[in-house]
Amino acid sequence: MTKNESLLIVEGIFSNFYFILTQGVVFTSIALFFNFNEVLLGITAAFPMVFQLLQIVTPSIIEKFKHRKRLLMLFNSFKLLWFVVVISIMLGKKSPVILILTFAISQAFTSLAGNTWSSLVSDIIPSEKRGRYFGIRSVLISFSTLLIFYLFSYIIDNVPEPYNYIYVISITLIGTILGLISLIPVDDPPLKSLGTISELKEVFSEKNFLKLAFANMYWNFILLLTAPFFSYHQLKNLHIPMTYISYATIVMTLISMLFYFIWGKMSDKLGNKTIMVSGILIVSFTPFIWILMNEKYWPIAMGLDAVISGIGWAAINLSLLILPMEAAKRISPMYFAVFGFFGGLGGLIGSLSGGYFAAIFNKYNFYINDYHIFGIQIYFVIEGILRLLAIPIFASVKTQKYVSPTLFVFNVLNVISRRPTQKIYENAKIESAYILKKVPLKKERVKRWW
C-alpha cells in the first residue's frame, strides 16, 4: 500500500469521530438533551444529506483554488465550530437554535469537502484496485467505529450530564484536528479535468449517469423519511440504555468488517451494481424486523437488525463510493457534484416530510392481545416497502459488469447446498452507456468468488 493510500485511511479513521457524533444515536441523544422534538430531529439529522445540494458549486471552487488537498483541509476545519456547542453546554444554554446553527454551518462545509475528497481520491487510487482498497479502508474505519461508538456510549451513560456531552464533543474536536494533520503529507496531483459549470451540459446529456443520480435521490429520500427515528424510538419510547445500543452496533460493525472484504473482492469481479442491488435487497428487510422492537422483544430485534444490517450496509456503503466513478463518462468533479446534488435534494424532501409523518405515527399505540405495537413501528414497515422499490431503479443503471441478484443468490445457494452451479459469465448481462454499436457477447466466465 502506498503512502497516499495509507494516509487516506488514517484521515478516514480520524474523520470518523465527527461522523459518529453527527449521525445516528449519538446525535439523537445530544438532540434530546437540547430539547428537540420529532420535527426538529428529522430536519437536523438530515443535514448531512441536505447540504449535499451545495456540491453543485464545488467544481467551480476547485477550478479556481486548484489545490484540492488544501481546499479539503479548509472545508474540514469548519468541524471545529462544535466548540461553540461545548461552550453553550458549559454555560447552561440548551437552546435548539445553537445546536442547529452550529451543525448547519459545519455540515455545509463538510458536504463541500465530500466532493473535493472524491475528486482527489479518484486521481490517487487506480480504478482497477478501488474495490479492494475501499474494502480494506472500510474495514479499518469500521474497526474505529467499534472503539469510538462504544467510548461515546459509555461516556453518555456513565458520566453525569452535562459533562458527558462535553467530553464526547471535545474528543471529536481532537479527532478532527488529527485528521487535518494526517492530510498534510498526502500528495495533491494536478487536476486532470476541471469541473466548470460549462460541464453541466455534458453531465446532463449522459442519460445513464442521470439514472444513477435519480436513483441516489430516491434512495436518500426514503432513507431520510425514517433514518433519525430508529434510534429515537429506542431512546424516547423504549428508554434503552446507550451502552446496550452500542453492543448491537459492535456486532453490526464486526459483521460489516468481514463483509467489506467479501463485497470488495466480489465487486471487482461482478461489478458494483450487483453488490448495490444485493445490499438494497438485504437492508429492505431490516425495517420489518422493527415490528419486534417493543418493551418485550427489543433484544431479539436488535440482534437480528445488527446481523442483517452489518451484511447489507457493507455492500451499499462500498458501492456508493465507486458507482459514480463507474457510471461517469470520465472522472470529473462535476459528475460527483451532480450525484451529490440529487442525493441531497432527495434527502431534503425526505427529511422535511419525515419528521411530520413520524410525529403523527408516534402518537398512536395499540395492542394485539398483549403485544404492544407503537405507531412509529408501522412507519418503519412502510420504509421497508419503499426500500424494495429502489431495486429496479438502481438495476436500470447500465454498467459494464452486472450479474442479476436472482442468478447471484441462486449460485450462492447452490454452493451452500453443494450442488452443481449454474455458470456465471462476466458478460451474462453487459450494460454500458458508452457502447454506440452492438458488440458481440464474449462468453468469458468470471472466476468464482468462492
Secondary structure, DSSP 8 states (H G I E B T S, - for coil): --HHHHHHHHHHHHHHHHHHHHSTHHHHHHHHHTT--HHHHHHHTTHHHHGGGGGGGHHHHHHHH--HHHHHHHHHGGGGGGHHHHHHHHTT---HHHHHHHHHHHHHHHHHHHHHHHHHHHHHS-GGGHHHHHHHHHHHHHHHHHHHHHHHHHHHHHS-TTHHHHHHHHHHHHHHHHHHHHHTTS-----SS---GGGHHHHHH-HHHHHHHHHHHHHHHHHHHHHHHHHHIIIIIS---HHHHHHHHHHHHHHHHHHHHHHHHHHHHH-HHHHHHHHHHHHTTHHHHGGG-STTTHHHHHHHHHHHHHHHHHHHHHHHHHHHHHHSSS--HHHHHHHHHHHHHHHHHHHHHHHHHHHHHTT-EEEETTEEEEHHHHHHHHHHHHHHTHHHHHHTS--S----HHHHHHHHHHHHHT------BTTTT---TT--S-------B-----
